[in-house]
Amino acid sequence: MKKVTNLESYKHMLLKREGDLKASKGLIDEDADYEDALFDCENYWDSRLDHGNFGFIQRQNSKPELMYLKGKFCQFVQYKKKDGKKILEVPSKDTDLSQCILVEYTGIYEGFHENGSLEINAEFVNGLLHGRFIHLNTAFKKIREYSFFKGKKHGLGIIYKKDETNRVSSITHWQHGFRDGEVMRFNDEKIQKLTTFSYRRGELYERSK
């Protein structure tokens, strides 16, 4: 047995053994790995001002315009007097932002393609995704949809084929950010074949043959 010199290398060795064991049992879900990597990458771009429309949420053409700050999506608002009371309103485009404050966004966010068609429709509560999220292509066909609870995927997640059929590619049950239950994946053949992957709180433990 190879000598382990520190805790970190021991951890990596255990993870490698676990991965090798899963591979030997056929317990690999490449589509899940890709989905998670893409989501992580999109979250990174959401946090940047120069997101370039690569984020999960952020689009340059959007309503309203949001800013990501300390793990929350926020909106610029300003105080205005109305009927002798101070209220918060969305500032106009020519408003000096130094006169505004950032608040955690609650409401419906819409992001648009360059041609003006709807791309992103997402529900927020207190700066976090909470409710339904839908991602559409320029032909107004669904690419993917999720349900969220306090910023975590929770409920059904559905991904659609990117071809002209727009059939369902996968259906995933999420619980507070973890896959939990059966994930159903459909191949690209005309008569689709179904493969199921069984998860328990994010851990894959069985795959159908």
SELUM-261246 format. One record per residue: residue number from 1; residue in three letters; x, y, z of N, C-alpha, C, O, CB in turn. Coordinates in steps of 0.02 Angstrom, whole numbers, always signed. Each point is the difference from the previous one (the first is absolute). Glycine has a CB too. Layout:
BEGIN
num/residu/n.u/n.v/n.w/ca.u/ca.v/ca.w/c.u/c.v/c.w/o.u/o.v/o.w/cb.u/cb.v/cb.w
NUM/ALA/X/Y/Z/X/Y/Z/X/Y/Z/X/Y/Z/X/Y/Z
...
//
This chain:
BEGIN
num/residu/n.u/n.v/n.w/ca.u/ca.v/ca.w/c.u/c.v/c.w/o.u/o.v/o.w/cb.u/cb.v/cb.w
1/MET/+42/-60/+0/-42/+60/+0/+44/+62/+0/+49/+5/+36/-141/-67/+26
2/LYS/+72/+111/-105/+39/+61/-5/-5/+40/+64/-54/+8/+29/+35/-6/-153
3/LYS/+77/+22/+147/+1/+38/+62/-35/+67/-8/+12/+36/-49/+96/-94/+81
4/VAL/-150/+76/+16/-36/+64/-1/+36/+48/+47/+10/-15/+59/-120/-42/-85
5/THR/+129/+115/-1/+41/+46/+40/-40/+54/+36/+23/+28/+49/+69/-49/-129
6/ASN/-153/+36/+55/-40/+50/+34/-74/-13/-9/-20/-42/-41/+111/+125/+25
7/LEU/-131/-48/+53/-73/-10/+0/-30/+15/-68/-46/-35/-22/+43/+63/+143
8/GLU/+28/+23/-155/-28/+20/-64/+10/-54/-53/-46/-17/-37/+68/+136/+66
9/SER/+38/-147/-31/+13/-53/-49/-41/-62/+17/-21/-37/-45/+138/+82/+26
10/TYR/-128/-58/+84/-41/-57/+21/-72/+10/-25/-32/-47/-23/+106/+29/+125
11/LYS/-98/+80/-96/-68/+16/-23/-6/-12/-75/-48/-30/-23/+35/+114/+115
12/HIS/+62/-61/-130/-1/-9/-73/+3/-74/-18/-33/-22/-47/+88/+134/+32
13/MET/-16/-150/+53/+5/-71/-14/-66/-36/+13/-20/-43/-39/+142/+47/+69
14/LEU/-156/+15/+24/-66/-30/+15/-51/+18/-55/-39/-43/-21/+65/+49/+144
15/LEU/-25/+57/-144/-46/+21/-53/+13/-37/-65/-47/-19/-36/+39/+131/+90
16/LYS/+72/-123/-70/+17/-37/-61/-24/-72/+5/-27/-27/-48/+127/+101/+31
17/ARG/-91/-105/+75/-23/-69/+10/-76/-4/-7/-26/-47/-30/+124/+25/+105
18/GLU/-132/+72/-46/-73/+1/-4/-22/+7/-72/-47/-33/-22/+40/+84/+137
19/GLY/+41/-7/-153/-16/+10/-70/+14/-62/-41/-40/-18/-43/+65/+138/+56
20/ASP/+31/-154/+0/+17/-61/-36/-51/-55/+15/-19/-38/-45/+140/+69/+50
21/LEU/-144/-34/+58/-49/-50/+20/-67/+12/-36/-32/-47/-24/+89/+35/+136
22/LYS/-78/+76/-114/-62/+16/-34/+5/-15/-74/-48/-25/-30/+26/+114/+114
23/ALA/+80/-75/-114/+9/-13/-71/-4/-75/-14/-28/-21/-50/+99/+124/+39
24/SER/-42/-144/+56/-1/-72/-9/-71/-28/+4/-15/-52/-29/+131/+46/+77
25/LYS/-159/+41/-10/-70/-20/+6/-45/+33/-52/-60/-12/-2/+80/-5/+124
26/GLY/+11/+57/-165/-40/+36/-50/-36/+59/+28/-47/+25/-31/+35/-130/-28
27/LEU/+31/+129/+118/-35/+56/+33/+31/+67/-20/+29/+35/+42/-58/-111/+53
28/ILE/+24/+92/-158/+23/+64/-26/-58/+34/-35/-34/-30/-41/+153/-14/+28
29/ASP/-130/+106/+30/-53/+39/-31/+32/+62/-31/+1/+54/+31/-89/-97/+52
30/GLU/+114/+36/-144/+37/+55/-32/-45/+61/-12/+24/+56/+5/+50/-141/-59
31/ASP/-137/+73/+39/-45/+57/-12/-9/+41/+63/-5/+62/-3/-54/-128/-85
32/ALA/+57/+33/+146/-6/+36/+63/+63/+41/+14/-4/+57/+22/-72/-146/+22
33/ASP/+134/+59/-58/+63/+35/+9/+3/+63/-43/+21/+53/+22/+36/-161/+5
34/TYR/-79/+101/-90/+0/+57/-46/-50/+54/+24/+17/+59/-1/+14/-136/-95
35/GLU/-90/+56/+117/-51/+47/+23/+26/+40/+60/-10/+60/+4/-81/-137/-45
36/ASP/+124/+43/+88/+27/+33/+60/+57/+48/-18/+4/+55/+27/-37/-155/+41
37/ALA/+77/+78/-113/+57/+42/-20/-25/+63/-35/+25/+55/+11/+49/-157/-21
38/LEU/-124/+93/-34/-29/+58/-35/-32/+48/+49/+9/+61/-7/-28/-133/-94
39/PHE/-18/+46/+149/-33/+42/+50/+50/+40/+41/-10/+59/+13/-84/-142/-8
40/ASP/+149/+50/+15/+52/+34/+37/+32/+56/-41/+12/+55/+25/+11/-161/+39
41/CYS/-11/+91/-128/+30/+50/-44/-47/+59/-10/+21/+58/+1/+43/-149/-59
42/GLU/-128/+77/+48/-49/+53/-10/-7/+43/+62/-8/+61/-4/-53/-133/-78
43/ASN/+63/+41/+141/-3/+39/+62/+60/+46/+7/-7/+56/+26/-57/-149/+28
44/TYR/+122/+70/-76/+59/+43/+1/-11/+61/-44/+15/+56/+21/+59/-157/-2
45/TRP/-100/+92/-80/-11/+56/-44/-54/+47/+26/+4/+60/-10/+31/-132/-86
46/ASP/-84/+45/+130/-52/+43/+30/+29/+49/+50/-26/+55/+9/-56/-147/-25
47/SER/+136/+73/+48/+30/+42/+52/+43/+57/-29/+23/+43/+37/-24/-142/+39
48/ARG/+13/+98/-141/+44/+49/-31/-40/+54/-36/-54/-12/-28/+141/-77/+14
49/LEU/-59/+150/+15/-33/+55/-36/+5/-12/-75/-46/+18/-37/+74/+61/+130
50/ASP/+28/-109/-115/+9/-14/-72/-22/-71/-15/+37/-39/-29/+60/+120/+24
51/HIS/-159/-98/+23/-24/-69/-6/-8/-23/-72/-1/-60/-14/-57/+76/+122
52/GLY/+51/+31/-154/-2/-18/-71/-56/-47/-19/+5/-36/-49/+115/+52/+48
53/ASN/-174/-16/+40/-58/-44/-13/+17/-75/+9/-36/-43/-26/-7/+129/-53
54/PHE/+97/-101/+115/+19/-70/+12/-28/-27/+65/+8/-59/+14/+96/+80/-78
55/GLY/-138/+20/+103/-24/-21/+65/-64/-41/-4/-31/-7/-53/+83/+108/+100
56/PHE/-70/-128/+9/-63/-38/+6/-59/+49/-3/-52/-16/-28/+109/-73/+98
57/ILE/-48/+147/-40/-53/+51/+4/+16/+62/-42/-38/+19/-44/+11/-61/+158
58/GLN/+83/+73/-100/+13/+67/-25/+2/+5/-76/+34/-38/-34/+29/+56/+137
59/ARG/-102/+30/-129/+1/+18/-71/+5/+75/-6/-27/+38/+40/-42/-140/-70
60/GLN/+106/+125/-21/+9/+72/-9/-66/+34/-16/-12/+57/+22/+129/-77/-61
61/ASN/-160/-13/+2/-66/+26/-15/-49/-34/+47/-19/-58/-11/+48/+80/-111
62/SER/-49/+13/+175/-40/-33/+52/-48/+49/+32/+6/+61/-8/+86/-142/+29
63/LYS/-139/+54/+15/-48/+40/+37/-17/-37/+65/-31/-53/-2/-17/+104/-105
64/PRO/+67/-24/+166/+41/+60/+9/+75/-17/-7/+18/-58/-10/-107/+107/+86
65/GLU/+130/+1/-71/+73/-11/+0/+21/-17/+72/-15/+37/+47/+32/+43/-145
66/LEU/+18/-136/+105/+20/-23/+66/+76/+2/+8/+37/+1/-49/-139/-73/+55
67/MET/+123/+73/+57/+71/-4/+17/+9/-55/+52/-40/-5/+47/+58/+129/-74
68/TYR/+35/-163/+19/+14/-54/+47/+46/+25/+55/+55/+25/-15/-71/-112/-76
69/LEU/-5/+82/+153/+39/+26/+56/-6/-46/+60/-54/-11/+27/+37/+128/-69
70/LYS/+74/-145/+63/+3/-43/+60/-52/-56/-2/-34/-13/+50/+75/+112/+14
71/GLY/-44/-133/-121/-44/-58/-6/-72/+15/-14/-41/-46/-3/+117/-7/+79
72/LYS/-93/+116/-86/-70/+19/-13/-4/+42/-64/+47/+36/-18/-72/-39/+142
73/PHE/-32/-2/-158/-14/+43/-57/-38/+61/+25/-51/-5/+33/+47/-94/-113
74/CYS/+32/+157/+64/-26/+63/+28/-20/+48/-56/+20/-7/-57/+51/-9/+159
75/GLN/-110/+66/-82/-26/+50/-46/+11/+70/+29/-9/+10/+60/-77/-93/-105
76/PHE/+105/+130/+2/+6/+69/+21/-70/+31/+6/-41/-6/-45/+155/+15/-11
77/VAL/-126/+25/+112/-63/+37/+10/+17/+67/+32/+55/+9/+26/-123/-117/-14
78/GLN/+21/+153/-14/+11/+65/+31/-62/+19/+40/-56/-20/-15/+133/+56/-78
79/TYR/-65/+4/+145/-55/+26/+41/-32/+59/-35/+33/+45/-26/+24/-84/+132
80/LYS/-123/+38/-107/-38/+58/-26/-58/+14/+46/-28/-44/+32/+62/+17/-151
81/LYS/-52/+91/+121/-58/+20/+41/-64/-2/-42/-2/+28/-55/+76/+45/+128
82/LYS/-124/-105/-46/-64/-4/-33/-55/+5/+52/-5/-42/+45/+53/-28/-139
83/ASP/-90/+121/+87/-54/+12/+48/+28/+7/+71/-30/-23/+49/-49/-41/-122
84/GLY/+137/+97/+77/+30/+12/+65/+36/-59/+31/+24/+3/+56/-111/+79/-40
85/LYS/+91/-138/-54/+33/-60/+25/+60/-17/-44/+1/+13/-60/-110/-54/+107
86/LYS/+159/+10/-16/+58/-23/-37/-13/-70/-27/-18/-45/+37/+94/+116/+34
87/ILE/-66/-78/-136/-8/-66/-31/+61/-16/-42/+39/+44/-18/-164/-30/+16
88/LEU/+134/-79/-12/+56/-21/-42/-24/-10/-71/-51/-33/-12/+107/-22/+111
89/GLU/-19/+83/-147/-17/-7/-70/+62/-19/-41/+57/+15/+20/-150/+68/-7
90/VAL/+81/-116/-69/+55/-15/-46/+21/+64/-34/-41/+36/-27/-1/-154/+8
91/PRO/+108/+135/+21/+22/+63/-30/-4/-1/-76/+2/-54/-30/+74/+70/+128
92/SER/-80/+41/-128/+3/+6/-73/+72/-9/-22/+46/+2/+41/-147/+75/-43
93/LYS/+111/-85/-63/+67/-14/-26/+48/+58/+10/+61/-11/+5/-113/-63/-89
94/ASP/+27/+135/+87/+44/+58/+9/+10/+19/+73/+30/+52/+14/-68/-12/-125
95/THR/+13/-81/+157/+8/+14/+72/+71/-15/+22/+29/-50/-19/-150/+23/+39
96/ASP/+150/+71/+20/+65/-10/+29/-4/-57/+51/-36/+5/+50/+67/+118/-68
97/LEU/+5/-177/+5/-5/-59/+44/+28/+13/+70/-14/-38/+47/+24/-34/-148
98/SER/+28/+125/+109/+24/+18/+67/-58/+22/+45/+6/+2/+62/+105/+32/-111
99/GLN/-168/-18/+18/-59/+20/+38/-46/-60/+14/-54/+8/+28/+61/+105/-80
100/CYS/+17/-174/+34/-42/-60/+7/+30/-48/+51/+57/+8/+21/-94/+5/-140
101/ILE/-2/-62/+137/+24/-53/+44/-14/-68/-33/-44/-5/-44/+25/+77/+148
102/LEU/+55/-123/-84/-11/-67/-25/-44/-39/+49/+14/-1/+60/+97/+3/-121
103/VAL/-163/-34/+36/-42/-42/+42/-5/-70/-32/+4/-7/-61/-69/+109/+103
104/GLU/+55/-152/+0/-9/-68/-26/-64/-3/-41/-52/+23/+21/+114/-72/+78
105/TYR/-55/+20/-159/-56/+2/-47/-53/-54/+15/+16/-58/+13/+62/+103/-99
106/THR/-141/-24/+84/-57/-46/+3/-46/+16/-58/-21/+57/-9/+29/-66/+136
107/GLY/-23/-43/-167/-43/+11/-58/+19/-45/-58/+36/-49/+9/-52/+167/+28
108/ILE/-8/-101/-96/+13/-38/-61/+56/+33/-39/-2/+60/-14/-118/-100/+10
109/TYR/+171/+1/-13/+55/+25/-42/-8/-27/-70/-16/-59/-9/+94/+67/+109
110/GLU/-68/+34/-150/-2/-21/-70/+63/+22/-36/+19/+59/+2/-145/-52/-1
111/GLY/+158/-55/-34/+58/+15/-42/-17/-15/-72/-39/-46/-14/+118/+20/+109
112/PHE/-50/+64/-141/-20/-5/-70/+58/-15/-47/+57/+20/+12/-149/+59/+14
113/HIS/+76/-115/-80/+48/-12/-54/+13/+66/-37/-35/+49/+9/-3/-170/-21
114/GLU/+90/+120/-30/+15/+60/-39/-57/+20/-47/-9/+59/-15/+130/-90/+21
115/ASN/-160/-18/-28/-56/+15/-44/-62/+24/+38/-52/+14/-30/+96/-98/-49
116/GLY/-38/+89/+146/-54/+26/+41/-47/-52/+28/-44/+16/+40/+51/+84/-107
117/SER/+1/-163/+46/-43/-53/+26/+21/-20/+71/+59/+6/+19/-79/-48/-136
118/LEU/-28/+18/+155/+13/-18/+70/+48/-60/+4/-10/-50/-35/-104/+94/+68
119/GLU/+165/-38/+9/+47/-56/+11/-5/-28/+70/-1/-61/+9/+78/+113/-93
120/ILE/-79/-9/+134/-1/-21/+70/-62/+28/+35/-16/+60/-6/+142/-64/+8
121/ASN/-161/-39/+34/-55/+22/+43/+11/-33/+67/-1/-62/+5/-81/+76/-102
122/ALA/+93/+26/+149/+19/-28/+65/-34/+37/+57/-8/+61/-2/+118/-96/-46
123/GLU/-128/-2/+99/-32/+29/+59/+51/+8/+56/+40/-46/+13/-151/-5/-46
124/PHE/+110/+109/+66/+46/+14/+55/-38/+21/+63/-53/+31/-4/+140/+4/-79
125/VAL/-59/-54/+140/-24/+24/+65/+62/+17/+42/+43/-42/+12/-150/-28/-18
126/ASN/+110/+132/+28/+56/+23/+43/+68/-14/-32/+47/-22/+34/-120/+3/+66
127/GLY/+78/+30/-165/+65/-5/-33/+21/-70/-21/+53/-9/-29/-22/+105/+94
128/LEU/-74/-145/-52/+15/-70/-17/-52/-28/-48/-58/+18/+2/+114/-33/+109
129/LEU/-33/-30/-155/-47/-35/-43/-48/-39/+44/+21/-39/+44/+64/+31/-138
130/HIS/-149/+18/+83/-50/-33/+42/-64/-6/-41/-36/+49/-10/+88/-2/+118
131/GLY/-65/-107/-132/-57/-10/-44/+24/-28/-67/+46/-40/-2/-108/+133/+58
132/ARG/+30/-72/-109/+12/-29/-66/+54/+37/-38/+4/+61/+1/-122/-99/-3
133/PHE/+160/+0/-33/+50/+26/-46/-9/-34/-68/-4/-61/-4/+87/+84/+99
134/ILE/-87/+18/-148/-8/-27/-68/+51/+32/-46/+9/+61/+0/-132/-82/+19
135/HIS/+157/-19/-59/+49/+23/-49/-25/-19/-69/-13/-59/-14/+110/+47/+97
136/LEU/-103/+62/-128/-28/-11/-67/+51/+17/-55/+44/+42/+10/-157/-17/+37
137/ASN/+106/-58/-104/+42/+18/-57/-35/+54/-41/-54/+23/+18/+103/-139/-22
138/THR/-17/+137/-52/-27/+56/-39/-66/-19/-35/-37/+44/-21/+154/-3/+5
139/ALA/-131/-106/+10/-63/-22/-30/-54/-9/+53/-53/-27/-14/+117/-30/-77
140/PHE/-50/+80/+152/-47/-3/+56/-15/-72/+22/-54/-15/+26/+4/+123/-66
141/LYS/+99/-152/+29/-5/-68/+24/+42/-8/+63/+53/+32/+6/-74/-76/-123
142/LYS/-2/+2/+163/+35/-8/+63/+68/-36/-8/+5/-49/-37/-116/+47/+95
143/ILE/+161/+28/-25/+65/-32/+5/+4/-39/+65/+23/-57/+1/+31/+149/-70
144/ARG/-77/-61/+123/+0/-33/+66/-46/+39/+46/-14/+59/-10/+132/-101/-6
145/GLU/-141/+8/+68/-40/+33/+51/+12/-34/+67/+9/-61/+4/-97/+93/-89
146/TYR/+88/+9/+137/+12/-25/+68/-49/+33/+48/-30/+52/-15/+152/-72/-11
147/SER/-129/-10/+84/-32/+32/+57/+55/+13/+52/+44/-42/+10/-157/-15/-32
148/PHE/+108/+115/+56/+49/+18/+50/-34/+15/+67/-58/+20/+3/+133/+26/-93
149/PHE/-37/-58/+143/-22/+18/+67/+58/+33/+36/+50/-33/+16/-133/-63/-13
150/LYS/+77/+160/+10/+52/+38/+35/+69/-9/-33/+50/-10/+34/-115/-1/+72
151/GLY/+66/+16/-173/+64/-2/-36/+25/-69/-19/+50/-6/-34/-24/+108/+93
152/LYS/-61/-154/-37/+21/-69/-14/-50/-34/-46/-60/+11/+5/+119/-17/+107
153/LYS/-34/-35/-157/-45/-40/-42/-42/-45/+45/+27/-36/+42/+54/+40/-140
154/HIS/-146/-2/+88/-45/-37/+45/-64/-15/-37/-38/+45/-18/+88/+10/+122
155/GLY/-63/-119/-116/-58/-19/-40/+25/-29/-66/+55/-27/-4/-126/+117/+57
156/LEU/+30/-85/-104/+18/-29/-65/+45/+46/-41/-10/+61/-3/-98/-123/+5
157/GLY/+158/+31/-34/+41/+34/-49/-5/-38/-65/+10/-60/-2/+70/+102/+91
158/ILE/-96/-6/-143/-10/-32/-65/+46/+33/-52/+1/+61/-6/-121/-90/+36
159/ILE/+157/-12/-66/+43/+24/-54/-27/-29/-66/-20/-58/-3/+122/+65/+80
160/TYR/-102/+35/-128/-30/-19/-64/+54/-10/-54/+54/+29/+4/-158/+34/+27
161/LYS/+88/-105/-80/+45/-10/-57/+9/+65/-38/-46/+40/-7/+9/-161/-2
162/LYS/+98/+132/-16/+14/+61/-37/-13/-7/-74/+12/+46/-39/+73/-18/+124
163/ASP/-110/-87/-106/-16/-10/-70/-70/+26/-16/-33/+30/+42/+109/-131/-45
164/GLU/-99/+88/-59/-65/+26/-21/-59/-32/+35/-55/+27/+0/+106/-4/-110
165/THR/-39/-81/+142/-55/-35/+34/-18/+34/+66/-59/+0/+20/+95/-107/-73
166/ASN/+14/+136/+87/-10/+32/+64/-31/-47/+52/-35/+21/+45/+22/+88/-105
167/ARG/+28/-175/+52/-25/-49/+48/+37/+6/+66/+53/+30/+4/-85/-107/-99
168/VAL/+3/+46/+146/+32/+0/+65/+64/-42/-2/+0/-56/-25/-112/+71/+82
169/SER/+166/+14/-31/+64/-36/+4/+10/-32/+68/+24/-57/+5/+24/+137/-88
170/SER/-67/-45/+136/+7/-28/+67/-50/+32/+48/-20/+57/-8/+141/-80/-14
171/ILE/-139/-17/+73/-43/+25/+54/+34/-18/+66/+16/-58/+13/-124/+45/-82
172/THR/+120/+63/+110/+37/-10/+63/-41/+25/+59/-31/+53/-3/+140/-42/-58
173/HIS/-109/-51/+114/-31/+21/+63/+54/+30/+44/+50/-33/+16/-140/-58/-25
174/TRP/+80/+153/+30/+48/+35/+43/-29/+12/+69/-60/+12/+8/+110/+43/-109
175/GLN/-7/-59/+151/-19/+16/+69/+54/+45/+30/+55/-23/+16/-118/-87/-3
176/HIS/+47/+174/-6/+46/+49/+31/+70/-3/-30/+50/+0/+36/-116/-10/+69
177/GLY/+68/+9/-172/+65/+3/-34/+32/-67/-15/+53/-3/-32/-38/+109/+88
178/PHE/-46/-162/-34/+27/-67/-13/-49/-40/-43/-61/+5/+7/+123/-1/+103
179/ARG/-34/-44/-155/-42/-49/-35/-24/-51/+52/+39/-26/+40/+23/+42/-151
180/ASP/-127/-30/+110/-26/-46/+50/-59/-37/-31/-53/+29/-13/+90/+47/+109
181/GLY/-27/-141/-108/-51/-39/-35/+25/-20/-69/+60/-1/-12/-151/+60/+76
182/GLU/+45/-75/-107/+18/-23/-67/+12/+58/-48/-39/+48/-3/-26/-152/+24
183/VAL/+120/+99/-60/+12/+44/-56/-13/-40/-63/+30/-53/-10/+57/+122/+75
184/MET/-131/-45/-107/-17/-35/-62/+33/+35/-59/-9/+60/-11/-101/-98/+60
185/ARG/+149/+0/-88/+35/+28/-58/-23/-38/-63/-4/-61/-1/+104/+94/+72
186/PHE/-114/+6/-124/-25/-28/-63/+52/+11/-54/+29/+54/-5/-150/-33/+39
187/ASN/+133/-73/-75/+50/+7/-54/-30/+38/-59/-57/+21/+1/+113/-128/+36
188/ASP/-16/+113/-90/-20/+41/-58/-35/-40/-54/-20/+29/-51/+115/+44/+76
189/GLU/-104/-138/-15/-31/-41/-52/-74/+18/-9/-31/+28/+45/+113/-120/-20
190/LYS/-109/+74/-84/-69/+16/-15/-47/-32/+50/-45/+32/+27/+74/-23/-148
191/ILE/-17/-73/+134/-35/-34/+55/+48/+3/+60/+47/-39/+5/-114/-40/-84
192/GLN/+53/+125/+124/+47/+15/+53/+8/-56/+50/-48/-32/+21/+19/+151/-36
193/LYS/+92/-130/+36/+15/-48/+52/+10/+39/+65/+32/+52/+2/+22/-132/-84
194/LEU/-83/+53/+135/+4/+33/+66/+52/-34/+43/+1/-62/+7/-122/+94/-16
195/THR/+165/+8/+39/+47/-24/+51/-13/+38/+64/-6/+61/+0/+94/-90/-88
196/THR/-92/-7/+143/-12/+33/+65/+61/-4/+44/+36/-50/+1/-158/+22/-10
197/PHE/+134/+82/+45/+55/+5/+48/-32/+16/+68/-38/+48/+6/+123/-9/-94
198/SER/-69/-80/+138/-30/+9/+66/+48/+36/+46/+57/-21/+9/-126/-83/-26
199/TYR/+45/+158/+47/+41/+41/+46/-31/+2/+69/-61/-4/+9/+100/+74/-106
200/ARG/+5/-64/+146/-21/+11/+69/+40/+59/+27/+60/-7/+14/-91/-117/+3
201/ARG/-2/+181/-10/+33/+62/+23/+65/+13/-37/+52/+11/+31/-104/-27/+82
202/GLY/+49/+15/-179/+58/+18/-41/+46/-56/-17/+45/+8/-41/-53/+100/+91
203/GLU/-1/-167/-19/+44/-56/-12/-33/-50/-47/-55/-24/+13/+107/+39/+100
204/LEU/-19/-30/-168/-25/-50/-48/+14/-69/+28/+57/-16/+17/-39/+94/-115
205/TYR/-71/-120/+103/+11/-67/+27/-25/-56/-45/+13/-59/+14/-22/+111/+98
206/GLU/-27/-35/-166/-24/-52/-44/-16/+29/-69/-20/+58/-6/-26/-120/+104
207/ARG/+57/+21/-149/-16/+19/-69/-34/-59/-34/+20/-57/+7/+79/+138/-12
208/SER/-152/-65/-33/-35/-53/-37/+42/-25/-58/+43/+36/-25/-153/+15/+57
209/LYS/+99/-113/-52/+39/-30/-54/-35/+11/-67/+26/-22/-52/+20/-64/+132
//
